[in-house]
Amino acid sequence: MSDRINANGILFNLRIEGRDGVPWLTFGNSHATDLALWDGQVERLKDRFRILRYDTRGHGGTEASEGEYDFDLLTMDVVALWDALGIARSHFVGLSLGGTTGIELALRYPDRVASLAACDCRCHATPEFAASWDARMETARRDGMEALVEPTLQRWFTPSFRERNPPALEKVRGMIRRTSVAGYVGCAEALKRIDCEPRLFAIRCPTLFVTGDKDPSAPPDLVRQWQGLVPGSCLALIDDAAHIANVENPEGFDAALEAFLDPTQPKRL
């Protein structure tokens, strides 16, 4: 069941599932998606965790604020939700924008993050990466989100997946369309300014980096470099997947995530 909570100045759409009396697990969605991104993972994990998933500011059913967003704001959104729900500490799984949000949470609020799975995300915005958002933001402002649907799918998924999985693509199309222009542009401004690479050494919680082996936005060579800067962290490469690895190869993604979250398995630190 979805719920609505006021936190950090806006109304958030969220969903709480799973058992009582077990550790919390929070999911953060990617840019231009919503909490439905995690349907498959929640179904597999809801018997082991109390799960919070929420729509990022300006995405899905969560209100947008006008202007540029940054990771100060996006991390405070999560902390405000945790405070409103009485969550003292949580595991965090985020993809793309959500993954970078998780990294910033682990750096800024280390006592609140039990472990981190940072998936298909970046730790640094190169000039080329930052510049790539300008045309997309202008398209959103001028033509609305519909104009971004098909170009986004082409970046996010491999050609073979797009041919084989029309239902999955239609679900993602719906999430892109539900993203507000203000939320898309606001979060794009945050993505243009990613700059957590110099601080990665300070992450102390168990950390797993995940990326698709064909992800053009978070390519394996770069993610491997960033993972090497986080003491004791691990890396999982998901075969035959581009940017939205949990949708394109859910079997490989779920296996890596469940092994990481298994309390009986030692975590490298």
Secondary structure, DSSP 8 states (H G I E B T S, - for coil): -EEEEEETTEEEEEEEEE-SSS-EEEEE--TT--GGGGHHHHHHHTTTSEEEEE--TTSTTS---SS---HHHHHHHHHHHHHHHT---EEEEEETHHHHHHHHHHHH-TTTEEEEEEES--SB--HHHHHHHHHHHHHHHHH-THHHHHHHHHHHS-HHHHHH-HHHHHHHHHHHHHS-HHHHHHHHHHHHT-B-GGGGGG--S-EEEEEETT-SSS-HHHHHHHHTTSTT-EEEEETT--S-HHHHSHHHHHHHHHHHH-TTS----
